[in-house]
Amino acid sequence: MHVMHFQLSDMRLLSKAVQSAVGQREWSRRHFWGWLNAVFNKVDYERIKAVGPDRAAAEWLLRCGAKVRFQGFDRWQHDYNGLPTGPLGRYKIQAIDATESCIMYRGFDHLDGLEHVEEIKFNKCIYIEDTCLERLSSVENLQECLNTMEVVSCGNVTDKGIIALHRLRNLENLFLSDLPGIKDKQMTVDRLQTALPRLVISLDLD
């Protein structure tokens, strides 16, 4: 009986040790990917000067797993190594699809020089939060050209971030879905439509 008790105790200790090792490995994995995503989002201002804001922003977005569509093209670009080359400033970003990408706030300086972006989709973006939407809304060029947005399944976005979009004065279409951080749906909609009377808001927040 004593031997069996010893074996069970041994097994419990081993189980705890394994759980601890797995937990540490999981933490290390998350820490590594968080660090790598931060590296992907680092802004290289010399690169922006060298290749222009649209090319540099496209490199950032594709590096982070997003897609872009250039003005005059129907096809989405998703392969970093397949980005088109040509004269400086030839390719202008018209649409951004950041679905399931790792773009984060520290990379948003890439948006400052973009003058032709009409559409942006944030779908299942774990690093998109209120400060990102506030930063995007403060970009003067985007206030002029952006007319369509989607914010879907971004768990860190709240009423505050959505309301900040009122500064995008030419925004005409906004689709919001699966945003548990929005607590006062009616107030958020009213604030936006008061500031942007032409805005059509599609909601699926229940």
Backbone as CSV, one residue per row, in Angstrom:
resi,resn,N_x,N_y,N_z,CA_x,CA_y,CA_z,C_x,C_y,C_z
1,MET,0.829,-1.191,0.000,0.000,0.000,0.000,0.864,1.242,0.000
2,HIS,1.901,1.192,0.747,2.822,2.325,0.853,3.505,2.581,-0.486
3,VAL,3.863,1.505,-1.183,4.519,1.637,-2.484,3.593,2.322,-3.472
4,MET,2.332,1.923,-3.503,1.359,2.502,-4.415,1.195,3.993,-4.131
5,HIS,1.146,4.367,-2.888,1.014,5.771,-2.496,2.219,6.573,-3.015
6,PHE,3.383,5.988,-2.908,4.606,6.649,-3.390,4.548,6.859,-4.894
7,GLN,4.070,5.852,-5.619,3.987,5.952,-7.069,2.991,7.022,-7.493
8,LEU,1.834,7.073,-6.812,0.841,8.088,-7.146,1.374,9.481,-6.867
9,SER,2.085,9.639,-5.771,2.667,10.941,-5.449,3.677,11.343,-6.506
10,ASP,4.456,10.361,-6.903,5.442,10.615,-7.958,4.765,11.081,-9.244
11,MET,3.665,10.412,-9.579,2.951,10.759,-10.799,2.358,12.165,-10.717
12,ARG,1.865,12.513,-9.529,1.303,13.863,-9.363,2.388,14.920,-9.529
13,LEU,3.547,14.658,-8.955,4.661,15.598,-9.099,5.089,15.731,-10.555
14,LEU,5.129,14.585,-11.242,5.515,14.596,-12.651,4.484,15.370,-13.476
15,SER,3.217,15.143,-13.165,2.149,15.841,-13.884,2.268,17.353,-13.697
16,LYS,2.526,17.791,-12.460,2.695,19.220,-12.193,3.890,19.784,-12.947
17,ALA,4.968,19.006,-12.980,6.175,19.452,-13.678,5.905,19.608,-15.175
18,VAL,5.160,18.640,-15.742,4.826,18.712,-17.172,3.931,19.919,-17.448
19,GLN,2.923,20.109,-16.602,2.018,21.253,-16.785,2.784,22.565,-16.708
20,SER,3.727,22.624,-15.765,4.529,23.838,-15.618,5.379,24.083,-16.860
21,ALA,5.988,23.024,-17.374,6.837,23.150,-18.572,6.009,23.580,-19.781
22,VAL,4.817,22.980,-19.925,3.932,23.347,-21.039,3.502,24.797,-20.910
23,GLY,3.162,25.209,-19.673,2.758,26.591,-19.445,3.866,27.569,-19.791
24,GLN,5.084,27.235,-19.396,6.214,28.109,-19.709,6.475,28.159,-21.206
25,ARG,6.326,27.011,-21.857,6.534,26.963,-23.300,5.474,27.791,-24.019
26,GLU,4.226,27.693,-23.548,3.140,28.473,-24.149,3.387,29.969,-23.958
27,TRP,3.825,30.344,-22.743,4.137,31.750,-22.486,5.275,32.214,-23.385
28,SER,6.308,31.375,-23.519,7.445,31.733,-24.376,7.012,31.885,-25.827
29,ARG,6.115,31.012,-26.278,5.620,31.087,-27.651,4.858,32.388,-27.878
30,ARG,3.961,32.722,-26.945,3.201,33.971,-27.082,4.126,35.171,-27.040
31,HIS,5.105,35.113,-26.136,6.056,36.218,-26.008,6.853,36.386,-27.297
32,PHE,7.270,35.279,-27.886,8.042,35.328,-29.128,7.221,35.942,-30.253
33,TRP,5.974,35.464,-30.415,5.149,35.996,-31.503,4.798,37.457,-31.267
34,GLY,4.586,37.835,-30.016,4.339,39.248,-29.715,5.528,40.105,-30.099
35,TRP,6.728,39.607,-29.776,7.952,40.341,-30.139,8.100,40.423,-31.653
36,LEU,7.843,39.298,-32.346,7.990,39.271,-33.797,6.992,40.213,-34.465
37,ASN,5.753,40.219,-33.978,4.745,41.116,-34.540,5.121,42.579,-34.329
38,ALA,5.724,42.872,-33.186,6.193,44.240,-32.940,7.296,44.616,-33.928
39,VAL,8.170,43.673,-34.236,9.229,43.920,-35.229,8.606,44.189,-36.604
40,PHE,7.600,43.395,-36.966,6.925,43.572,-38.260,6.292,44.961,-38.372
41,ASN,5.892,45.526,-37.244,5.197,46.808,-37.246,6.118,48.016,-37.089
42,LYS,7.388,47.764,-36.935,8.325,48.871,-36.757,8.366,49.745,-38.010
43,VAL,8.354,51.052,-37.814,8.347,51.989,-38.933,9.781,52.375,-39.294
44,ASP,10.117,52.184,-40.561,11.426,52.562,-41.087,11.237,53.837,-41.917
45,TYR,11.504,54.979,-41.303,11.236,56.256,-41.967,12.157,56.479,-43.163
46,GLU,13.345,55.927,-43.116,14.249,56.025,-44.269,13.698,55.219,-45.440
47,ARG,13.089,54.094,-45.148,12.479,53.280,-46.201,11.326,54.040,-46.862
48,ILE,10.535,54.737,-46.058,9.423,55.522,-46.603,9.946,56.596,-47.556
49,LYS,11.042,57.244,-47.165,11.642,58.259,-48.037,12.184,57.640,-49.320
50,ALA,12.751,56.456,-49.203,13.424,55.825,-50.340,12.447,55.295,-51.385
51,VAL,11.339,54.680,-50.940,10.443,54.012,-51.893,9.066,54.658,-51.988
52,GLY,8.822,55.656,-51.157,7.525,56.319,-51.170,6.569,55.715,-50.157
53,PRO,5.569,56.482,-49.710,4.676,56.017,-48.644,3.811,54.823,-49.021
54,ASP,3.369,54.734,-50.282,2.487,53.630,-50.654,3.234,52.305,-50.691
55,ARG,4.429,52.313,-51.267,5.221,51.081,-51.307,5.601,50.647,-49.890
56,ALA,6.049,51.586,-49.068,6.449,51.246,-47.702,5.261,50.728,-46.898
57,ALA,4.089,51.360,-47.083,2.895,50.905,-46.362,2.469,49.524,-46.845
58,ALA,2.582,49.273,-48.154,2.238,47.952,-48.689,3.161,46.883,-48.105
59,GLU,4.442,47.187,-48.006,5.383,46.234,-47.415,5.018,45.945,-45.966
60,TRP,4.680,46.973,-45.217,4.276,46.804,-43.819,3.038,45.921,-43.717
61,LEU,2.029,46.236,-44.505,0.763,45.520,-44.421,0.919,44.052,-44.799
62,LEU,1.627,43.772,-45.888,1.804,42.384,-46.313,2.695,41.615,-45.352
63,ARG,3.677,42.300,-44.790,4.548,41.667,-43.798,3.725,41.201,-42.590
64,CYS,2.673,41.934,-42.294,1.829,41.626,-41.142,0.644,40.724,-41.494
65,GLY,0.568,40.280,-42.747,-0.494,39.357,-43.130,-1.729,39.998,-43.715
66,ALA,-1.698,41.301,-43.988,-2.826,41.989,-44.615,-2.685,41.937,-46.133
67,LYS,-3.688,42.458,-46.821,-3.671,42.535,-48.282,-3.929,43.984,-48.700
68,VAL,-3.465,44.338,-49.890,-3.734,45.665,-50.429,-4.200,45.536,-51.880
69,ARG,-4.966,46.519,-52.306,-5.326,46.615,-53.718,-4.905,47.993,-54.210
70,PHE,-4.182,47.999,-55.307,-3.688,49.260,-55.847,-4.706,49.900,-56.784
71,GLN,-4.645,51.195,-56.850,-5.528,51.960,-57.728,-5.378,51.488,-59.178
72,GLY,-6.517,51.212,-59.824,-6.486,50.758,-61.216,-6.365,49.256,-61.386
73,PHE,-6.322,48.508,-60.275,-6.193,47.049,-60.325,-7.364,46.400,-59.596
74,ASP,-7.799,45.245,-60.083,-8.861,44.484,-59.428,-8.310,43.448,-58.451
75,ARG,-7.089,43.027,-58.692,-6.512,41.917,-57.914,-5.901,42.420,-56.602
76,TRP,-6.140,41.647,-55.555,-5.536,41.949,-54.258,-4.103,41.420,-54.234
77,GLN,-3.213,42.206,-53.649,-1.824,41.792,-53.452,-1.675,41.225,-52.039
78,HIS,-1.207,39.992,-51.954,-1.001,39.382,-50.632,0.387,38.767,-50.480
79,ASP,1.123,38.670,-51.578,2.459,38.082,-51.553,3.507,39.195,-51.471
80,TYR,4.212,39.238,-50.368,5.217,40.284,-50.164,6.235,40.301,-51.303
81,ASN,6.672,39.123,-51.710,7.685,39.036,-52.764,7.109,39.320,-54.154
82,GLY,5.784,39.391,-54.236,5.150,39.649,-55.520,4.707,41.084,-55.705
83,LEU,5.093,41.957,-54.785,4.714,43.362,-54.929,5.285,43.920,-56.233
84,PRO,4.484,44.654,-56.988,4.967,45.177,-58.270,6.040,46.231,-58.075
85,THR,6.950,46.289,-59.024,7.997,47.300,-59.000,7.772,48.274,-60.149
86,GLY,8.362,49.411,-60.039,8.195,50.415,-61.079,8.651,51.762,-60.567
87,PRO,8.372,52.817,-61.311,8.796,54.157,-60.900,8.237,54.534,-59.527
88,LEU,8.971,55.326,-58.806,8.557,55.770,-57.473,7.185,56.437,-57.548
89,GLY,6.267,55.955,-56.741,4.940,56.559,-56.696,3.966,56.047,-57.736
90,ARG,4.341,55.044,-58.507,3.440,54.549,-59.547,2.224,53.828,-58.973
91,TYR,2.419,53.035,-57.931,1.335,52.223,-57.373,0.794,52.870,-56.103
92,LYS,-0.496,53.200,-56.133,-1.154,53.863,-55.011,-2.144,52.902,-54.352
93,ILE,-2.078,52.772,-53.036,-2.992,51.877,-52.324,-4.399,52.478,-52.315
94,GLN,-5.353,51.695,-52.816,-6.749,52.125,-52.831,-7.576,51.420,-51.758
95,ALA,-7.196,50.190,-51.419,-7.958,49.433,-50.423,-7.018,48.586,-49.578
96,ILE,-7.390,48.423,-48.315,-6.625,47.624,-47.360,-7.562,46.609,-46.719
97,ASP,-7.167,45.343,-46.749,-7.909,44.281,-46.064,-6.975,43.668,-45.023
98,ALA,-7.204,44.041,-43.782,-6.310,43.614,-42.699,-6.841,42.396,-41.950
99,THR,-7.705,41.612,-42.590,-8.314,40.452,-41.950,-7.259,39.507,-41.355
100,GLU,-7.423,39.226,-40.059,-6.557,38.298,-39.317,-5.074,38.667,-39.410
101,SER,-4.798,39.932,-39.581,-3.402,40.378,-39.646,-2.919,40.777,-38.255
102,CYS,-1.621,41.029,-38.148,-1.037,41.416,-36.860,-0.659,42.897,-36.842
103,ILE,-1.317,43.712,-37.680,-0.996,45.142,-37.633,-1.359,45.697,-36.254
104,MET,-0.540,46.617,-35.787,-0.761,47.206,-34.473,-0.427,48.690,-34.499
105,TYR,-0.740,49.353,-33.407,-0.647,50.812,-33.329,0.718,51.345,-33.755
106,ARG,1.785,50.686,-33.373,3.114,51.227,-33.636,3.414,51.320,-35.130
107,GLY,2.657,50.599,-35.958,2.883,50.659,-37.400,2.057,51.708,-38.118
108,PHE,1.161,52.387,-37.408,0.195,53.252,-38.071,0.798,54.531,-38.660
109,ASP,2.045,54.834,-38.340,2.699,55.973,-39.004,2.826,55.727,-40.507
110,HIS,2.742,54.475,-40.927,2.792,54.165,-42.350,1.605,54.760,-43.110
111,LEU,0.527,55.069,-42.396,-0.681,55.561,-43.057,-0.606,57.046,-43.416
112,ASP,0.313,57.758,-42.816,0.308,59.216,-42.930,0.426,59.721,-44.370
113,GLY,1.188,59.013,-45.210,1.415,59.510,-46.557,0.465,58.968,-47.604
114,LEU,-0.515,58.159,-47.196,-1.430,57.540,-48.161,-2.543,58.516,-48.521
115,GLU,-2.744,58.722,-49.820,-3.689,59.742,-50.278,-4.843,59.185,-51.109
116,HIS,-4.889,57.867,-51.324,-5.887,57.309,-52.230,-6.661,56.140,-51.623
117,VAL,-6.553,55.942,-50.316,-7.225,54.801,-49.679,-8.715,55.104,-49.523
118,GLU,-9.536,54.278,-50.165,-10.976,54.460,-50.105,-11.658,53.455,-49.179
119,GLU,-11.003,52.333,-48.922,-11.639,51.254,-48.165,-10.638,50.583,-47.228
120,ILE,-11.079,50.335,-45.999,-10.260,49.612,-45.022,-11.137,48.600,-44.299
121,LYS,-10.618,47.361,-44.171,-11.308,46.319,-43.424,-10.435,45.854,-42.264
122,PHE,-10.995,45.930,-41.055,-10.370,45.342,-39.881,-11.268,44.179,-39.450
123,ASN,-10.807,42.957,-39.653,-11.611,41.780,-39.346,-10.743,40.788,-38.566
124,LYS,-11.133,40.505,-37.341,-10.399,39.566,-36.483,-8.946,40.007,-36.312
125,CYS,-8.776,41.273,-35.990,-7.438,41.842,-35.771,-7.220,41.984,-34.265
126,ILE,-6.394,41.110,-33.702,-6.280,41.053,-32.242,-5.576,42.279,-31.655
127,TYR,-4.809,43.000,-32.470,-4.078,44.156,-31.949,-4.779,45.483,-32.248
128,ILE,-5.893,45.450,-32.969,-6.609,46.691,-33.245,-7.411,47.078,-32.003
129,GLU,-7.194,48.288,-31.541,-7.863,48.794,-30.347,-8.257,50.247,-30.579
130,ASP,-8.822,50.872,-29.565,-9.320,52.243,-29.715,-8.239,53.210,-30.188
131,THR,-7.043,53.081,-29.642,-5.976,54.021,-30.020,-5.645,53.910,-31.512
132,CYS,-5.800,52.724,-32.082,-5.550,52.544,-33.513,-6.572,53.319,-34.336
133,LEU,-7.851,53.209,-33.966,-8.895,53.908,-34.705,-8.780,55.416,-34.508
134,GLU,-8.378,55.840,-33.325,-8.165,57.266,-33.086,-7.004,57.784,-33.930
135,ARG,-5.945,57.002,-34.018,-4.781,57.392,-34.823,-5.150,57.457,-36.297
136,LEU,-5.852,56.446,-36.784,-6.274,56.423,-38.176,-7.153,57.635,-38.497
137,SER,-8.058,57.940,-37.604,-8.998,59.041,-37.840,-8.330,60.403,-37.824
138,SER,-7.121,60.474,-37.269,-6.410,61.753,-37.201,-5.568,62.014,-38.445
139,VAL,-5.459,61.037,-39.342,-4.654,61.194,-40.551,-5.427,62.050,-41.548
140,GLU,-4.914,63.238,-41.846,-5.647,64.185,-42.684,-5.957,63.625,-44.063
141,ASN,-5.016,62.899,-44.658,-5.260,62.336,-45.985,-6.433,61.352,-45.964
142,LEU,-6.511,60.537,-44.912,-7.600,59.572,-44.823,-8.933,60.262,-44.545
143,GLN,-8.901,61.378,-43.877,-10.127,62.151,-43.656,-10.722,62.603,-44.988
144,GLU,-9.868,62.763,-45.980,-10.309,63.219,-47.289,-10.765,62.077,-48.200
145,CYS,-10.061,60.931,-48.158,-10.294,59.903,-49.179,-11.046,58.665,-48.708
146,LEU,-11.041,58.354,-47.418,-11.632,57.103,-46.951,-13.158,57.199,-46.939
147,ASN,-13.829,56.260,-47.616,-15.298,56.309,-47.623,-15.971,55.031,-47.149
148,THR,-15.210,53.919,-47.010,-15.816,52.652,-46.592,-14.929,51.961,-45.563
149,MET,-15.552,51.515,-44.474,-14.812,50.801,-43.432,-15.617,49.627,-42.904
150,GLU,-14.900,48.589,-42.499,-15.480,47.478,-41.761,-14.657,47.264,-40.494
151,VAL,-15.345,47.087,-39.373,-14.684,46.712,-38.124,-15.457,45.515,-37.579
152,VAL,-14.856,44.331,-37.665,-15.558,43.087,-37.344,-14.686,42.223,-36.424
153,SER,-15.284,41.738,-35.356,-14.611,40.776,-34.466,-13.251,41.279,-33.977
154,CYS,-13.223,42.530,-33.573,-12.021,43.120,-32.965,-12.343,43.369,-31.493
155,GLY,-11.953,42.438,-30.658,-12.395,42.435,-29.268,-11.913,43.579,-28.407
156,ASN,-10.893,44.318,-28.848,-10.359,45.418,-28.048,-10.922,46.769,-28.446
157,VAL,-11.874,46.786,-29.366,-12.486,48.041,-29.809,-13.742,48.319,-28.982
158,THR,-13.864,49.546,-28.484,-15.028,49.940,-27.691,-15.732,51.116,-28.362
159,ASP,-16.753,51.616,-27.670,-17.496,52.787,-28.155,-16.548,53.934,-28.494
160,LYS,-15.550,54.138,-27.648,-14.621,55.250,-27.815,-13.922,55.214,-29.174
161,GLY,-13.459,54.035,-29.574,-12.756,53.918,-30.845,-13.667,54.146,-32.030
162,ILE,-14.883,53.610,-31.967,-15.825,53.779,-33.075,-16.254,55.236,-33.193
163,ILE,-16.524,55.879,-32.085,-16.933,57.284,-32.123,-15.841,58.166,-32.714
164,ALA,-14.581,57.779,-32.516,-13.466,58.567,-33.064,-13.507,58.639,-34.588
165,LEU,-14.214,57.706,-35.224,-14.290,57.688,-36.686,-15.068,58.882,-37.242
166,HIS,-15.698,59.653,-36.369,-16.468,60.816,-36.841,-15.577,61.845,-37.537
167,ARG,-14.267,61.757,-37.307,-13.347,62.700,-37.956,-13.085,62.350,-39.417
168,LEU,-13.476,61.153,-39.827,-13.340,60.768,-41.235,-14.525,61.363,-41.998
169,ARG,-14.407,62.609,-42.368,-15.568,63.388,-42.813,-16.179,62.907,-44.126
170,ASN,-15.458,62.096,-44.905,-16.019,61.575,-46.144,-16.403,60.099,-46.045
171,LEU,-16.459,59.593,-44.818,-16.889,58.210,-44.605,-18.383,58.087,-44.918
172,GLU,-18.724,57.158,-45.797,-20.112,56.991,-46.233,-20.696,55.636,-45.853
173,ASN,-19.845,54.622,-45.677,-20.328,53.283,-45.358,-19.488,52.695,-44.228
174,LEU,-20.165,52.227,-43.182,-19.474,51.638,-42.042,-20.222,50.379,-41.618
175,PHE,-19.517,49.251,-41.612,-20.100,47.986,-41.184,-19.456,47.564,-39.874
176,LEU,-20.273,47.331,-38.863,-19.794,46.937,-37.531,-20.442,45.610,-37.155
177,SER,-19.624,44.650,-36.718,-20.162,43.354,-36.340,-19.284,42.691,-35.284
178,ASP,-19.941,41.986,-34.353,-19.234,41.190,-33.346,-18.184,42.021,-32.619
179,LEU,-18.655,43.094,-31.984,-17.776,43.989,-31.213,-18.298,44.051,-29.775
180,PRO,-17.929,43.076,-28.954,-18.465,43.029,-27.587,-18.051,44.225,-26.727
181,GLY,-17.026,44.957,-27.160,-16.583,46.116,-26.392,-17.495,47.315,-26.512
182,ILE,-18.401,47.294,-27.478,-19.355,48.393,-27.629,-20.521,48.154,-26.670
183,LYS,-20.644,49.014,-25.699,-21.644,48.834,-24.644,-22.916,49.644,-24.893
184,ASP,-22.782,50.787,-25.558,-23.949,51.637,-25.812,-24.086,51.844,-27.312
185,LYS,-24.701,50.880,-27.955,-24.810,50.872,-29.419,-25.542,52.101,-29.934
186,GLN,-26.656,52.446,-29.324,-27.457,53.560,-29.824,-26.719,54.882,-29.713
187,MET,-26.076,55.095,-28.572,-25.320,56.339,-28.380,-24.204,56.447,-29.410
188,THR,-23.512,55.339,-29.667,-22.408,55.332,-30.627,-22.907,55.686,-32.023
189,VAL,-24.012,55.061,-32.433,-24.591,55.335,-33.753,-25.047,56.787,-33.847
190,ASP,-25.709,57.276,-32.823,-26.217,58.654,-32.835,-25.079,59.663,-32.950
191,ARG,-23.991,59.409,-32.218,-22.850,60.334,-32.258,-22.245,60.387,-33.652
192,LEU,-22.113,59.229,-34.268,-21.521,59.176,-35.608,-22.421,59.835,-36.642
193,GLN,-23.709,59.535,-36.599,-24.595,60.059,-37.623,-24.890,61.542,-37.447
194,THR,-24.747,62.041,-36.242,-24.854,63.479,-36.019,-23.691,64.198,-36.685
195,ALA,-22.478,63.613,-36.551,-21.281,64.223,-37.141,-21.198,63.976,-38.644
196,LEU,-21.723,62.824,-39.088,-21.612,62.429,-40.501,-22.999,62.066,-41.032
197,PRO,-23.792,63.059,-41.414,-25.179,62.794,-41.838,-25.304,61.849,-43.026
198,ARG,-24.293,61.784,-43.885,-24.369,60.916,-45.068,-23.968,59.473,-44.771
199,LEU,-23.467,59.229,-43.574,-22.952,57.909,-43.240,-24.058,56.873,-43.106
200,VAL,-23.864,55.740,-43.804,-24.762,54.600,-43.662,-24.071,53.558,-42.785
201,ILE,-24.669,53.246,-41.650,-24.069,52.310,-40.698,-24.843,51.005,-40.723
202,SER,-24.151,49.906,-40.978,-24.734,48.571,-40.940,-24.256,47.894,-39.657
203,LEU,-25.190,47.397,-38.859,-24.847,46.853,-37.551,-25.221,45.385,-37.421
204,ASP,-24.357,44.628,-36.793,-24.665,43.263,-36.391,-23.948,43.032,-35.067
205,LEU,-24.435,43.704,-34.033,-23.723,43.722,-32.754,-24.435,42.909,-31.677
206,ASP,-25.541,42.274,-31.979,-26.277,41.536,-30.950,-25.679,40.162,-30.717
